[in-house]
Amino acid sequence: MTTFATTPGAVAPRFRLEQKRRITGDFPGPKSTELAARRSAVVAKGVASGVPVYVADADGGILQDVDGNSFIDLGSGIAVTSVGASDPAVVGAVKEQVEHFTHTCFMVTPYEGYIAVAEQLAELTPGDFEKRTVLFNSGAEAVENAVKVARLATGRDAVVAFDHAYHGRTNLTMALTAKSMPYKANFGPFAPEIYRVPMSYPFREENPSITGPAAAQRAITMIEKQIGAQSVAAIIIEPVQGEGGFIVPAEGFLPALAEWAKANGVVFIADEVQSGFCRTGEWFAVNHEGVVPDIITMAKGIAGGMPLSAITGRADLLDAVHAGGLGGTYGGNPVACAAALAAIGTMKDQDLAGRARSIEARVSERMAALQAELGERSIVGELRGRGAMLAIEFVEPGGRTPNAEATKAIAARCLREGVIILTCGTYGNVVRLLPPLVITEDLLEDGLDVLEAAIRAVSAG
């Protein structure tokens, strides 16, 4: 049984599958190829998949395809399976709940699991004020409802989002999202009263010496001039931007925005859909700078892979909404709630926030050594991120011109060697590393070996 080194007192994870990379032949193999043919006949082409193999089993840091290949998973289903894709605690909780009931609709006949999840979120999210929670199914639903609450509670309409933001694929969340292709192109018109201001993106600032507070003031000035503080219902921001490139704003940027919002009666919404639940080395990314949002949106890592999302925020805001104004048929499904309680328990028992910090330290050490080794030939522009939410931005050697082709080539080389990595970024030039927080040391090292070899090969041309 393979484990990773845990902090004193933490419980070591247990795995069913051997935590080892193994490629048995060319892929996609015959079974994946057959499934691809079946898919093309019935699944809409607008649903794209980044990897051409079909999964049969998954556990810890391993994905096993239908042809028997075992891949190192450095994507976690986009930061979802932080506790692994089949954590024993989650599996047990789901089985137990399914044996009792799978659904009643909380809005019809409620149940304890929903309340228990809300209690956990009140405890884990920052802020010592009274809180309320509503549960939904997806990150986009959480964002939509956070905006609904902010608009109703303030009586204002305008919502401020940021360059490079990603908030979802529904109509309102597409409006909040910055990137056109593939998320917004030809899907308009979009929801009105959405305004965009500059993000703090240290690697790509025209003035590289600009501080976080100064970058925040740049955004605030635009808000005050173009919208007017008295018209703004909410500011919504990812504390570490996800699809935009895992951008970590300069220190002081988030606190300055939150302070301005508080002074002007603006609801400060932290979109922690991707960065929440120990992913960045803290329960929530805002904790790194002591920012206390009015509302936090959550999903992805909350429930070990079961569909669940949430908004948690100040009681006065959420309780301002009239009865029946929030909810949904499947929101807070009892099976997903059971999974969430088990996943949160695993995060606590195994100190997965601490594990995320140790992953960050190891990846940073290895990437810094690689950059030094490559010298002027290096296509690594920057390694950034927090915890196990890390990104490598690739550039043309000796500059900052985005290098999307190199990024694609690196991801393809990794896949051929049995390592699944994800790409992202406004310019398509970022590799994001999102390993399950339960990944073993040996498996992480092996995955990084493959990634480094791919970067060396592409750097060499």
N, C-alpha and C positions, 0 to 999 in steps of 0.2 A: 504494500500500500504506500503510495507516494504522497509526501506532504511537503509543505514549505515551512521555513523557520518562522515561528510566531513569537510575538511579544510574551513575556512572562505572564502566565495565567490565562492566556488565550487558548482556545480549543483548536486543534489542528483539523483541517478538512479531511473528508473521506471521499475516495473516488472509486467508481465501478470500472471505468476504462483505464487501460494502461496509459499513463501520461507520457506518450512518446510519439514523435512524428514518424510516419511510415507511408511511403508512396510505393504502391505495388506495380505500377505500370503507367502507361500513358493515360492522361485524363483530359477531358471527361471520358470515363470508361463506358462500356456498353450499356450498363443500366442507367447511368445518368443521361447518356445520349438518347436512349429510348424515352425516358421521362421528358426530355427536352422536346422531342417530337410530339408527345401527347400534349404537352403544355401549349405548343404553338397552335394547336387546333382549338383550344378552348379558353386560354388565358389572354386577356387584352394585352396588346403589345406595349401599351403605355406603362405597364408594370415591368420594370427592369430589374435584373439581378446582376450583382457585380461579379459573382463567381459561378462558373458553369457546371458545378457539381451539386448533387442533391444529397441532403443529409439523411442518414439513417439513425444516428445516435450521437449524443454529445454529453460530455461530462468534464468538469474542471476546465482545463485549457485546451481540450481536444474536441474537434469535430470529425466524425467518422462518416464517410460518404457511402452510398449504396454499393459501390464497387470495392469497398474494403480499405480505401485510403484513409489515413489519419492525418489531419491538418492541425497545426498549431493555430489557435484562434486568438488573434490580436485585435479583434473587433467587437466581441461580446454582443453581436446583434445590434450594433450601434449603442453600446454602453448599457445594455439591458441586463445581460446575464452576469452581473457582477459577482454573484455568489455561485456561479457555474450554472450550466443549462439544466442540471438535474440534481440540485442540492438535496441531500436526503431529508432535511427538515422541511423544505418546500414540498417535495414529493409526498411526504407523509401527511402534511397538513392538507394538501389538495385531496388526497385519497379519502381522508377522514371526512372532509366537508362534502365531497361528492356523494358519499354514502348516506348523507342526511338530506340535503337538497342542493340543487344547482342554481335555483333562482326563485325569488318570489316578487321581486321589485321592491326596493327599499321604500319607494313612495306609496306602496300599497300595504304590504305587511313587513315591517322592519325587522332587523335581527342584530344580534350583539356584535358580530364581526365588524360591521361598518363603524359602530361606536368605538370599538377597540382600536381600529386603525386611526380614527380621528384623535383618540387619546394619545397614541404614540406620536402622531405628527405634532400635536400641541406641545409635547415634551421635547421633541428633537429639533424643531425649527427655532431659530433665534427670536429673542424678544420675551420679556417677562410679563407682557400684558395678557389679558384674556383673549383667547383665540377661538375661531370657529373653522370648520373644515367642510368641504363638499367633495365627494368622490365622483370621478368620471371614468372614461375608458382610454382616452388618448391624450397626448400632450397638447395637441391642437384644441381639443375640447377644454382643457384646463385653461389655456391662454384665452380662448373666446370668453369663458365665464369670468375670468379675472377682469377682463375689460368691461364686461357687462356690469359687474359689481362696482367697479371704479366709476363708471359713468352714472349709474343710478345714485350712488352714495354722494357724489360731488355735484350732480346736476350739470356737469360739463360734458363736452363732446370730444374734444381733441385728445389724441393719443400720440405720444412721441416714441418713435423707435430709432434704431441706429443703423449706420452703414454696416454692411457685412452681416446683418442679423438674419437668423432663421427662427421662425416661430410656428411653422406648420403649413399645411396644404389646403385648408378650408378657405372660404372666401375672405373672411376677416384676417386670418393668419397669413394668407398670401400677401395681403396688403401690407402687413407688418414685416414680412420677409423681404430682404433686399435683393437677392439674386434672382434674375429673370429666368434664365435657362438652367434647369428644366422646370423650375417650380412655378413660374408665373406666365411664361410666354403663351400668348393667345387665350388666356383664361379670364381676361377681364370682361366687363369693368369690375373694379374692386371696391371694397367698402370705403366710404368717404371718411374724412376727418382724421387721416393718418398722416403724420409728418415725420420726416427723416432728418437726423442731424449727424454730425461727424462722430465717429468712434475714436477712442484712443487706441491706436495700432502702432506701438513703439517701433517695430521693425520698418514700417513704411511711412512714418511721419516725414513731411517735408522738412520740418525742423526737428532733428533727432534729439535735441536737448529739451523739448517741451515736457513739462512736468504733468503729472496726473491732474492736479488741481487746475492748471492752466488749460489743459485739454477739456476739462469739464466746463470751465468758464467759456471756452469757445462754443460749446454746444448750448450752454445756458443763454448766451448772448443771442444766438440764432433763435432759440425758443421765444425769448422775450420780444425780439424784433418782429419775427414773422408770424407768431401765433398769439402771444400775450399770455402771461402766466395765469391770468384769471380765466382763460378758456381751456386750460389743460386739465383733463381728468386724470391722466396717468402717464408716467414714464415707464416703459417696459424695456428691460435689458437682460441679456445673458451675462452673468458675472464672468464667465469664460465663454466666449462665443464658440458655437459648435461648428455647424456647416460652413460658416464664414472663414474658418481656418484655425480654430482653437486659439483665438486671440485673447491674450491676457492684458487688460488695460493697465496703463502705468499706475503705480501706487498712488493712491489719493483720488483717483478719478471717480470711483464708485462712491466713496464717502461724501465727496463734494456734491455729486448729483443728488444723493439721498438727503443731504442737509438742505439743499435748495428746495427739493420737493416738499419736505416737511414745513419749511418756512412759508411756502406758498399754497398749502392745502392740496398738493398734488399727490396722488397715490403712487407710491414707488413699488413697482412689481418686479421681482426678481424671477426670471425664467430659469429655473433650475432643472428643467426637464432632462437635460443630458448631464449636467454637472453635479446633480444631487446624489445623496446616499453613498457617502464615503468616496466617491470617484476621485475627488481632488485632494484627498488626504484629510478632509474635514467632512462632517455630515453634510454641510452645504458650502458652496464656494464663497458665499458672502461672508462666512465666518473668518476667512483669512484676513479681512480688514475690519472686522467687527461691525459690518453693516447690518442693520435690522430692517428688512423690508416691511412694508405694510401688508403685502400679499406675496406668497411664494407659490409658483406653479411647479408641479412635480409629476413625473411619470417614469418611463424607462426602467431604472434600477430599483424601483419601489417594490416590485412583487416577484422577483426571480423569473421573469419571463411571462407571467400572466398579465393580461391587459388591464391596467389600472392606472388612473391618474388622479391628481388631487389639487385643490387650492386650499391653502391654509393662510389665514390672515387675521387682522384685528377684528374682534367681535363686533365692534360698532359698524364696521364696513359691511361685513357679510350679513349681519342681522338687520341691516337697513333694507334688504331685499324682501319684498312681499312673499307670503306663503305661496308656493307653487312656482315661483320665479326661477328657481334653480333645480336641477335634477336631470333625469334621463332614465329610460327604461332599464338599461344595463349598468348604470353608474353605481360603483361600489358593489359589483357582483359578489356574492358570498364566497365563491371559490377563489376569486382574485384577492379578496380580503384575507382569507386564510393564508394564501401564499405570501401576502405582504407581511403579515405578522411573523411568519416563519422566516422570511428573508431578513427582516429587521433583526430578528433574534440571532441569525447567523452572523450578520454584520457586527453585532455587539460581542457575541461569544468569541469570534475569531479576530476581533480588532481589525476589521478590514480597512478602516481609515489609516491605521498604522501601516498596514500592508501596502496601501497605495503610496504612502510616503517612501517606503523602502524601494518600491518599483521605480519611483521618480529618481531616487538617488542612483540606482544602478544604471538606468537608461541614460541619465545625464552624464555619468562618468564615462560610459562607453562611447557616447556620441561626441563628447568633447575630445576624447583621445582620437577618434576617427577624423574629426575636423583637423586636428593638429597633424595627423599623419598625411592627409591629402594636401594640406597647404594651399597653394594657389590653384590647384586643380579642383578644389572642393566645390561641389554643387550644393552643399548644405549651407543655406543662408542663415537659418536660425533653428535651434531646438527650443521649444517653449511649452508652456502648459503648467499644470499643477497635478501632483499626485500621479495617478494612472490615467490622466487625461492629457496626453502629450502629443505634440506635433513637430514634424520636421518640415520646414519650408524650403523647397528646392529652387535654386536660382541658376542663371548662367554664371559660369566661373568668373570670379573677380568682380561681381556686381550684385544688383538686386532685381534684375529683370526676371520675372517669373518663368520657371522652366517646367511647364506642364508636361512636355514630352518625356523628360527625364522621370517625372513622377509616375507616369503611366508605365514606363519601362521597368522601374523599380518594383512596382506592385506586381507586374506580370512575372518578373523573375522570381519574386518571393513565392507567388502562387505555384509556379512550376516546381519549386523545391518543397512545397507543402506548408507554406506559411500564409495565412490570410490576413492581409492588412487592408485598411480602408483609405481612400483618398477624399479630400475635401478642399475647401478654400474658394474664395471669390474668383481666383485666377486658375483654379484647378491644379495648383502646384504644391499641395500639402499632403503629406502622409500623416494620418492620425493613428496613434497607438492607444488602444482601449482594451488591454487584456483583461480577462476576468480577474478579479482581485484575489481569487483563490489559485491562480496559476502557480505552479511549482517553480522553485529557483532553477532547476535543471531545464525545464521547458522554456522559461523566459530566456535563459542564456542561449539555448539552441535557436529560438526565434530571432534573437538579436544577432547571432552569428550569421544567419541567412540574410537578414536585412543589411548588415554591414557589407557582406559579400556582394549583394546586389548594388549597393551604393558605390562600392569600389569599381565594379564592372562598368556601370553607367558613367561614372566619372572619367574612366579611362577611355571612353568612347568605344 
